[in-house]
Amino acid sequence: MEEDKQSGVVDRKRQTRQKNGGSTKQTINKTSPEYIRTRSCGSRLRGNSANDTDRPEQLLKAKCRRIRRKIARELFPSNSHSNEQCNRHSRTRMGCKTQMPTGRCSDDDEESQEENNDEEYQIEGYSSENDKGYMYRLTDDETPCHVGEWFKFEDPPRHKMILYHGQRFRDVSHFRKAIEVFAIRDGFKLCIMENRGHAVSYECSDLRCDWKIKAGRVVNGRTFIVKEFVAQHKCTRRHQQFQDRPKWISAIYLHRWKLQPNLRTVDIRDEIEATYGVVCHEAKLLCAAKRAKHILGMDHEDGYAILNQFKDEMERINSRNIVLLETKRHEYGEVERFKRMFVCWERTSYAFKNHCRRLLAVDGWKINNPYNSVMLVAAALDGNNGILPIAFCEVQVEDLDSWVFFIKNINNALRLEHGEGLCIMGDGDNGIDYAVEEFLPKAVYRQCCLKIFTQMVKRFPTAPVEHFFWSACRSTSATSFNKYMDLIHNESEECHDWLLQTDWSSWALFTIPKWVKCTCVTLSITDKLRNYLHLYLEMSIASRFVAIARLTAELFERRRMEVWNWYREKVTPTVREVIKDRTIDGQRFVLVEENGPRLKLTDTRSLLFDLNMEAQSCSCGLWQISGIPCAHACKGIQLIMGNVEEYVDNMMSVQNFCSMYAPGMMPFPEKHAWKWGTCNKLLPPMIESVNTLSMKGSNESASSRARQCIENYSDAATNNPK
């Protein structure tokens, strides 16, 4: 029967394609072949539903509307109506270069953002030189809700799941999950009409039914809102038969687990036997209970209970892996409760210390769970500009004490002497800059330019200095930096004075140490990593760290196999692309003077650039900072008949990349392969409102408090015996 239905739909689609050439309007019947579902348009009516002669007129009207919106944005940039129209199509994503802080964007970005939406989870070959788009990143102002709050049911005895127009979901994955559960409980099949990162729509698979739902992503974040919902069904649905699948069982009895989180599987088995006359296997019920708790976000207590077992498994696969688990008791005789945990893999720490760029990006991610915990992360870039996670730390609140705990253990894992040879980039929130300054005196701290930009826009919203600011941030020489700062001074003297007071030496690119070999000025590394891991951040703490461990091992294996595709080359593919672009850009330079290994080049603006081939340096500063020859150096190397790849830093070589990933990484075992022992079960942390310590700026009280906290910090809490 199913094959006959599918063949009938195909025949109707073929007939419709043959009739699309006609231009005469006809009365459309829902049982006619023209009434079919398509993915190319939102309507299910095709072919004879409109005249072909109306098409040019519609295109002309649409073009006129786009022109009017563009003119309105140019003439009235502060008009909220024009901004709102533009924001309907613009989507905040990493890498958008022209979206303005107020929400305005160009027409070209509106077309390109949807095409690049599928690449937001990719962390391979990340370009650190094009992270300027992060300066226009906006955040969602919506208060994050718990996962289970999106599943609402009617009162007994129906317990029907509730959906309504305007309902909010945290992101696209939760919306898809909710619609999937709704379809199983309501007994109908879904037809996917649109499935994108910013818009998803479903309809009932029955051609005669009008049920449909459409949701879209908000402009300033990931929240999904139901924009269109037709709840009425016209299809004839049969009585549901029992399906021996955990997915079906968890959806049908989801309301039972929401009302009774500690519901026993025996009760579900008895109810299934009484309703359907079938005895369900215990293993299927356990899988269904686990799936239902994960959907409702009620499996977090189980995650905290097996953290000690997770620690034993991490040390079993590699004895040099570091897992530090701190607990505390609120009452005498109470079972230990979770306080914080630090995780670092031996392979990632060794790879960073010996083969990666020496810039370590650290950031704090808010985790959406009932305990409002925070995950501190540290990541770096390899020779192919691929993002490599180094360490993670789960804490209850992001404050100075948490950052000291995290940074101190990173230093111990890397076996460094007070942070020597380490450059750390952070956003300066909650005392991270003071922790690095006081605890790692030999390390270099870099300030994220996005934080400076956000404060500057709030203080001087009318000053047109955004582009000058980012040009100054990315300047690779003091001459270029001073030039753009003078342009800012011409536009706004107050903004110029404020920037000079923000310790510009910590965020200007030309001041970064030359041994870092990195051109990042924002925390784009950790933001890209969060997009890659965002599907796992809603899991329980144990499942989340297990998933991250497996993904890291898969990343090592994937890159270990990829290197064999270009092992004959000297430098990595991403570096070759950079060299290609800079070589093309260097064709406009002309040789002025040659004195052995020293060359002088000039361009059309009569600017002189001094090259030293032996020292591998250029007066523009880009060669020394990035480790890759700049455009002037590429032209000079061509003039002396040399190979540009031979002048690239050894950190970006294929040999170094192969040495980094060749040993591989032991994959984390599945739960059924764990060696379960008599580990103590932990209780989750107490749910309480904690006022985070916000330390911004350079005031004396915050500095003294930081020193006091670091001096009183207990070494025994973070001392690793291994």
C-alpha positions, 0 to 999 in steps of 0.5 A: 500500500505504501508503494502504491501511494508513493507511485501515485504521488510521483505520477501526479507530480509528473502530470503537474510538470506537464501542465505548468506551461498553461496560463489559464486559471482553473478551479483547483480541487484538493483531490486534483493532481495539482494539489501536491507538496513541494520544497521549492515554495511555501504553497502546495498549489503549483502550475495553474494557480497563477498566470505566467504573465504575472511573474515579471510584474511580481519581480518588478514589485519586489525589486522596487521594494528592495530599492525603497528599503535600501534608500530608506536605510541610507537616508534614515539610518536611525529609522526603526521601521527600515531597520526592522525590515532589514532585520527580517532577513539578516541572521547573526552568524560568525563571519558576517563582515558588514552587519552593523551594530544597530542591526543594519546589513547590506543586500549582499549579506542578506543573500550570502548569509543563508548560503553560508549557514551550513558552514557555521559548525565547521572548525577545520581550516578556520581563517584567523585573519578574517575574524573581523566579522565577530565585531558585529556579533549580537546576543539574544536578550531573551532569558534562557528557559529550561528545556522541559518548559517547552513541553506543555500538556493539557489537563487529564485525561487527554494530556495532549501536547500544546502548541500555539502561535508565538510559542518560543523554543530555545533553538532549531534543534529543540523546535524539531524535537518538539514537533517530532514528539507532537507528531508521534503523540497525535498519530500523523506523519510529518512532511518537511517543507523547509528545513534550514538553520533560520526557518523550519516548516512542517505539514501533515503528509496527507494531501487533504489535510491543512495542518501546518506549522512554521517557525523562524529564528529571531534576529538577535540570537538562536531563539525560534518563534512559531510564526504560522500554525494551523492546528486543524486536521482534516485527515482521517487518522487511525487508532495508534498501534503499539510500536516497540521502539524507545522513541515511540514509548518516550513520546507517548508517555512523556507527560508521565515522566514530566509529572513524575521524574522518578517514575519506575519503568515497571509502572510504564510496563504495566500501563502498556500491558493494560492498554495495548496487551503487549509486554514490553522488554525492560531494556526498551523501557530503560532506553525510553526513560533515558530518552524522555528525561533527556528531552525534558532536561531531567537527567542532570542528577544522573550525570552528577552521580557518575562523575567519579566513574567518568574520572576513573575512565579518563584515567584508565584510557590514559594515566596522564589525563587530568580530571580534578573533581572538587566537592563540598558538604552543606550539612554534616553527614550529607553526601558530597555535592559537586563544586567544580571539575577541571578536565584536560587531555594529555594529547591536547596539552602536549600538542599545544605545547609543542606544535600549536600557535602559542595563543590560548583563547579562554572564555566562559559559556553559560550552560542552560540547565537547572543549576545555571552552571558555567563552562570555562574553555581553552582552545588554540589553533594548529598549523592549518588554522584548525581549532583544537580544544585544550581544557574545560572546567565546569563551575557554578559561577564565573568569578575570580576564584573560578578563573584562578582555579582554571588558569592555575590547572592549565599551567600545571597541565602544560608544565610551564613555569609561571606561564612562560611562553604562553599568551592568553586572550580573554574578554576581561570579565570577572577577574580573568585579567587579574588572575593572569597578571597575578598568578602567571606573571611570565604570561602575556595577557591579550584583551579581546577587541570585541569587548573594547568595541562594545564598550566604545559603542555604548559610550559613543553611539554617534561617533562614526569610528567603527571602521577606523577602530577595527583598522587600528586593531588589526594594524601590524605596525606602529605607523599604521596604528597611529594613522588610524588613531589620528583619524579617530581623533579627527572624528571624535576627540573624546573617543580617542582619549578613551581608547588611549586609557584602555591599555591599548597595548593589550589589544593592538595587534602590532604589540603582540609578541612575535613568537605567538605567530597568530593574528587573532584580535577577538575570541572568535576561536572559542565562539567557533568552538561553541557553535561546533559543540552547541548540540551537546551543551544541553546534555547532563554534565557527564554526557556532555564531557563524554561527548566532548572527549569522543569528538576530540578523539574523532578530530585527532583521527580525522586530521591524522588521515587528512594529512596523507592527502597533502603529505607531499606539500611543504605547508598546510592547505590553509597557509597555501591559500594565504600565500596565493592571495598575498602573492597576487596582492604583491604584484603591484609592488616594484623593487627600488633598491637591493643590497644583498638580503635587504630589499626595498619595495614601493607601491603606487602611493610611494610607500617604502617597505624594507625587507630582510630575507635573512631575518624574515622581517618586513617593515609592515610587521605582518611577516613577523606576527603571522609567520607567513610572508606578507605581500611585500615579502612574496614579491621580494622572494619572487625577485630573488627567484626563491620559493615562498613556502620555504620562508614560512614558519616551521609551525605551519609546515606539513611535517609539524602538522603530521607530528602533532596528530600522528600519535592519535588519541585514545577514543573514549569507551561506550558506557557499556564498556566502562569498568563500573566500580564502587565509586561514590555518587555525587549530588548536584550543586544547590540551586541558589542565586549567586551574584557574579563578581564583575570586575571590569576596568583597572580600579584599585579595589578590584585589584586588591581583592584579586590579590587577596583572593589569589594569596588566600587560594589553597594550593591543595585544591588544585595540586595534581599528584601526577 
